[in-house]
Amino acid sequence: MAAPSKSSQKAKNCLIAVLTLWSIAALVIIVVWSTSPDLKGASQCRSELTGVQTNLEGVKVMCSKDKLALEEKVLEERDTVAQRDTHIVLLMGQVNATNTSLQQAVQENLALSLNVSVLLETVEELRQREVNLTAHIDLQEDHIEALQQNVSQATLLTAACVSLRAAADSQTEAAHSQTKACSANQQYQQKQLEKCKADVRQSKASQQTGEKEKDPSCGAACLSVTVTMVIVCSAMHLLH
């Protein structure tokens, strides 16, 4: 920031040194001209000296003007430097604010990176859960299919059991009917047996009294009755 001020001061010093050297050289020339034996006339020297003095005055005036201009320029440069310093301070403030914003942005980027990492892990976990759920659903579907197959088989088996039960009920009713028929037949056979027994007792009583001769037809009838009784008893024994 102090570089422009130093350069202006150096330029000013150089200009003053040049003017001083030029003045000294002019004075030396005047002195040489005045001490030289082969010089021109005094009036001419005076005129030349007057001209030199005039030139010197002009140079002094120019030096003063240049000095004032240089001082004004130095002041302007100082103002410019001050403005630049102010601008630089403002820029430094903006840079600091930008650095602060940049640091905040970096921290936010780090936080976002962490969040993205967490989200990626969550997505991967959800994908793994989806794969596991898909496998579980496949197993459940297989299990459901197996249960449906078992239900179908159970339905068929139930229908078969119902059919067997109906057939068994039909056979039971037929057995009851047959049992009733057998009971009725047994009662009938029992009555026939009782009747045959009465006939046999009556035949025995007739034989004991001996009132008549034995009749072959009566003996045959008694024999047929006896055979019938034996057959009926055998049939009743088989029914029991």
C-alpha positions in Angstrom: 0.0 0.0 0.0 3.0 2.4 0.6 4.7 1.6 -2.7 3.0 4.5 -4.7 3.9 7.0 -2.0 7.6 6.0 -2.0 7.8 6.1 -5.8 6.4 9.6 -5.9 8.8 10.8 -3.2 11.7 9.3 -5.2 10.6 11.0 -8.4 10.4 14.3 -6.5 13.8 13.9 -5.0 15.3 13.0 -8.4 13.8 16.1 -10.0 15.1 18.4 -7.3 18.6 16.9 -7.6 18.6 17.4 -11.4 17.5 21.0 -11.0 20.2 21.6 -8.4 22.9 20.1 -10.6 21.7 22.1 -13.5 21.9 25.3 -11.4 25.3 24.4 -10.1 26.5 23.8 -13.7 25.1 27.1 -14.8 26.9 28.9 -12.0 30.1 27.1 -12.9 29.8 28.2 -16.5 29.2 31.8 -15.5 32.2 31.7 -13.2 34.4 30.2 -16.0 33.2 32.8 -18.5 33.8 35.6 -16.0 37.4 34.5 -15.2 38.5 33.7 -18.7 41.0 36.3 -20.3 39.6 35.9 -23.7 36.1 36.6 -22.8 33.9 39.0 -24.6 33.0 42.4 -23.3 31.6 43.2 -19.9 28.4 44.4 -21.3 28.0 41.2 -23.2 28.9 39.2 -20.1 26.4 41.1 -18.1 23.8 40.6 -20.7 24.6 36.9 -20.8 24.6 36.8 -17.0 21.3 38.6 -17.0 20.0 36.1 -19.4 21.4 33.2 -17.3 19.8 34.8 -14.2 16.6 35.2 -16.1 16.8 31.6 -17.2 17.7 30.6 -13.6 14.7 32.5 -12.3 12.6 30.8 -14.9 14.0 27.5 -13.9 13.3 28.4 -10.2 9.7 29.3 -11.2 9.4 26.1 -13.1 10.9 24.2 -10.2 8.4 25.8 -7.9 5.6 25.0 -10.2 6.9 21.5 -10.6 7.3 21.2 -6.9 3.7 22.4 -6.3 2.5 20.0 -9.0 4.5 17.2 -7.5 3.1 18.0 -4.1 -0.4 18.1 -5.4 0.3 14.9 -7.2 1.7 13.4 -4.0 -1.4 14.6 -2.2 -3.6 13.1 -4.9 -1.6 9.9 -4.7 -2.0 9.9 -0.9 -5.7 10.3 -1.3 -5.7 7.6 -4.0 -3.7 5.4 -1.7 -6.1 6.2 1.2 -9.0 5.3 -1.0 -7.2 2.2 -2.1 -6.5 1.3 1.5 -10.2 1.8 2.3 -11.1 -0.2 -0.7 -8.6 -2.9 0.3 -10.0 -2.9 3.8 -13.5 -3.4 2.4 -12.1 -6.1 0.1 -10.4 -7.7 3.1 -13.8 -7.6 4.9 -15.5 -9.1 1.9 -12.7 -11.7 1.6 -13.1 -12.6 5.3 -16.8 -12.8 4.9 -16.3 -14.9 1.8 -13.9 -17.2 3.7 -16.4 -17.5 6.6 -19.1 -18.3 4.0 -16.7 -20.8 2.4 -16.0 -22.5 5.7 -19.7 -22.7 6.4 -20.3 -24.1 2.9 -17.5 -26.6 3.5 -19.0 -27.6 6.8 -22.4 -27.9 5.2 -20.9 -30.0 2.4 -19.4 -32.3 5.0 -22.7 -32.5 6.8 -24.4 -33.2 3.5 -21.8 -35.8 2.6 -22.4 -37.5 6.0 -26.2 -37.4 5.4 -25.7 -38.8 1.9 -23.6 -41.6 3.3 -26.3 -42.3 5.9 -29.0 -42.2 3.2 -27.0 -44.6 1.1 -26.6 -47.0 4.0 -30.4 -46.7 4.7 -31.2 -47.4 1.0 -28.9 -50.4 1.0 -30.5 -51.6 4.2 -34.0 -51.1 2.7 -32.9 -53.0 -0.4 -31.6 -55.9 1.7 -34.9 -55.8 3.6 -36.8 -55.9 0.3 -34.7 -58.9 -0.8 -35.4 -60.7 2.5 -39.1 -59.8 2.3 -39.3 -61.0 -1.3 -37.6 -64.3 -0.3 -40.0 -64.6 2.7 -43.0 -63.8 0.5 -41.8 -66.5 -1.9 -41.6 -69.0 1.0 -45.1 -67.9 2.2 -46.5 -68.4 -1.3 -44.9 -71.9 -1.5 -46.4 -72.6 2.0 -49.8 -71.2 0.9 -49.7 -73.4 -2.2 -48.8 -76.4 -0.1 -51.7 -75.6 2.3 -54.0 -75.2 -0.6 -52.9 -78.6 -1.9 -53.5 -80.0 1.6 -56.9 -78.3 1.8 -57.8 -79.8 -1.6 -56.7 -83.2 -0.4 -58.6 -82.7 2.8 -61.7 -81.7 0.9 -61.5 -84.8 -1.3 -60.9 -86.9 1.8 -63.8 -85.3 3.5 -66.0 -86.0 0.5 -64.8 -89.6 0.5 -65.5 -89.9 4.2 -69.0 -88.4 3.7 -69.6 -90.9 1.0 -68.3 -93.7 3.2 -70.5 -92.4 6.0 -73.5 -92.3 3.7 -72.7 -95.8 2.5 -72.2 -96.9 6.2 -75.5 -95.3 7.1 -77.2 -97.1 4.2 -75.6 -100.4 5.3 -76.6 -99.7 8.9 -80.2 -99.1 7.8 -80.1 -102.2 5.7 -78.7 -104.2 8.6 -81.5 -102.8 10.9 -84.0 -103.8 8.3 -82.5 -107.2 7.9 -82.3 -107.5 11.7 -86.0 -106.7 12.0 -86.8 -109.2 9.2 -84.7 -111.8 11.0 -86.4 -111.0 14.3 -89.8 -111.4 12.6 -88.7 -114.6 11.0 -87.3 -115.8 14.3 -90.6 -115.1 16.0 -92.4 -117.0 13.3 -90.0 -119.9 13.5 -90.4 -119.9 17.3 -94.2 -120.1 16.9 -93.7 -122.9 14.4 -91.3 -124.7 16.8 -93.8 -124.4 19.6 -96.5 -125.7 17.4 -94.3 -128.6 16.3 -93.4 -129.3 19.9 -97.2 -129.4 20.7 -97.8 -131.7 17.8 -94.9 -134.0 18.9 -96.3 -134.1 22.5 -99.7 -134.8 21.1 -98.3 -137.6 18.9 -96.4 -139.1 21.9 -99.6 -139.0 23.9 -101.5 -140.8 21.1 -98.8 -143.5 20.9 -99.0 -144.0 24.7 -102.8 -144.5 24.8 -102.5 -147.1 22.0 -106.1 -146.6 20.9 -105.3 -147.1 17.3 -102.6 -148.7 15.3 -99.8 -146.8 14.1 -100.5 -145.1 10.8 -97.5 -144.9 8.4 -98.7 -141.5 7.2 -98.7 -140.2 10.7 -95.2 -141.4 11.3 -94.0 -139.8 8.1 -95.7 -136.5 9.2 -94.1 -136.7 12.6 -90.8 -137.3 10.9 -91.2 -134.4 8.6 -92.2 -132.2 11.5 -89.1 -133.3 13.5 -86.8 -132.6 10.5 -88.4 -129.2 10.1 -87.9 -128.4 13.8 -84.2 -129.3 13.4 -83.8 -127.1 10.4 -85.5 -124.2 12.1 -83.3 -124.6 15.2 -80.2 -124.6 13.0 -81.4 -121.5 11.2 -82.1 -119.7 14.5 -78.7 -120.7 15.8 -77.0 -119.3 12.7 -79.0 -116.0 13.0 -77.8 -115.6 16.6 
